[in-house]
Amino acid sequence: MNKGDLVDKVAAKAAVTKKQADTVLTAVLEVVMEAVANDDKVTLVGFGSFEARERKAREGRNPKTGDKMEIPATKVPAFSAGKQFKELVAPDKE
């Protein structure tokens, strides 16, 4: 599913126009990205959490030459699925 498909489904589910759904979805995504970029954690109960995580410096290899190289430390965005989301994707079968 791409963004256009998601906009269509949101518009249908919320009974709004596609343009309104696109505007809201774009705004939500921008706010989440800005918050994570500013080291804030965004938690949507049941859905999951978005946050920035530190990745340590490590040693890697140049794929062309095989030479060792140092990969610097960096920050990366991360998502952790919430309990409700996890259960929807992989329901317990008892």
C-alpha positions as CSV (number, residue, x, y, z in Angstrom):
1,M,0.0,0.0,0.0
2,N,1.4,3.4,-0.9
3,K,0.4,6.9,0.4
4,G,-2.3,7.3,-2.3
5,D,-3.9,4.0,-1.3
6,L,-3.7,5.0,2.4
7,V,-5.3,8.4,1.6
8,D,-8.2,6.6,-0.2
9,K,-8.8,4.3,2.7
10,V,-8.6,7.0,5.3
11,A,-11.0,9.2,3.3
12,A,-13.5,6.4,3.0
13,K,-13.3,5.4,6.7
14,A,-13.5,8.9,8.0
15,A,-16.1,10.1,5.5
16,V,-14.0,13.0,4.3
17,T,-12.7,14.0,0.9
18,K,-9.5,12.6,-0.4
19,K,-8.0,16.1,-0.3
20,Q,-8.8,16.5,3.3
21,A,-7.5,13.1,4.2
22,D,-4.3,13.8,2.3
23,T,-3.8,17.1,4.1
24,V,-4.3,15.5,7.5
25,L,-2.1,12.5,6.8
26,T,0.7,14.7,5.4
27,A,0.5,16.9,8.5
28,V,0.6,14.0,10.9
29,L,3.6,12.5,9.2
30,E,5.4,15.8,9.2
31,V,4.7,16.3,12.9
32,V,6.0,12.8,13.7
33,M,9.2,13.3,11.7
34,E,9.9,16.7,13.2
35,A,9.3,15.4,16.7
36,V,11.6,12.4,16.2
37,A,14.3,14.7,14.6
38,N,14.1,16.8,17.7
39,D,14.7,13.7,20.0
40,D,11.1,13.5,21.1
41,K,9.3,10.2,21.4
42,V,5.9,10.0,19.7
43,T,3.7,7.3,21.3
44,L,0.3,6.3,19.9
45,V,-1.2,3.9,22.4
46,G,-2.1,0.6,20.8
47,F,-0.3,1.5,17.5
48,G,3.3,2.0,18.5
49,S,6.1,4.5,19.2
50,F,8.5,6.5,17.0
51,E,11.8,7.6,18.4
52,A,15.4,8.4,17.5
53,R,18.0,5.8,18.5
54,E,21.7,6.1,18.7
55,R,23.7,3.7,16.6
56,K,27.3,3.1,17.9
57,A,30.4,3.5,15.7
58,R,31.4,0.2,14.3
59,E,33.9,-1.4,12.0
60,G,32.7,-2.4,8.6
61,R,34.2,-3.4,5.2
62,N,34.3,-1.7,1.9
63,P,32.3,-4.1,-0.3
64,K,34.4,-3.3,-3.4
65,T,37.9,-3.7,-1.9
66,G,37.2,-5.6,1.3
67,D,39.3,-3.1,3.3
68,K,38.3,-2.4,6.9
69,M,36.7,1.0,7.5
70,E,35.2,2.8,10.5
71,I,31.5,3.5,10.3
72,P,30.7,6.6,12.4
73,A,28.1,6.7,15.1
74,T,24.7,8.1,14.0
75,K,21.1,8.6,14.9
76,V,18.4,6.6,13.2
77,P,14.6,6.7,13.3
78,A,13.0,3.6,14.9
79,F,9.5,2.3,15.3
80,S,8.3,-0.1,18.0
81,A,4.9,-1.7,17.4
82,G,2.3,-1.5,20.3
83,K,0.6,-4.4,21.9
84,Q,-2.6,-4.0,20.0
85,F,-0.8,-3.8,16.7
86,K,1.3,-6.8,17.4
87,E,-1.7,-8.9,18.4
88,L,-3.6,-7.9,15.2
89,V,-0.6,-9.0,13.0
90,A,0.1,-12.2,14.9
91,P,-2.9,-13.2,17.0
92,D,-2.3,-15.8,19.8
93,K,-3.7,-19.1,18.8
94,E,-4.7,-21.0,21.9
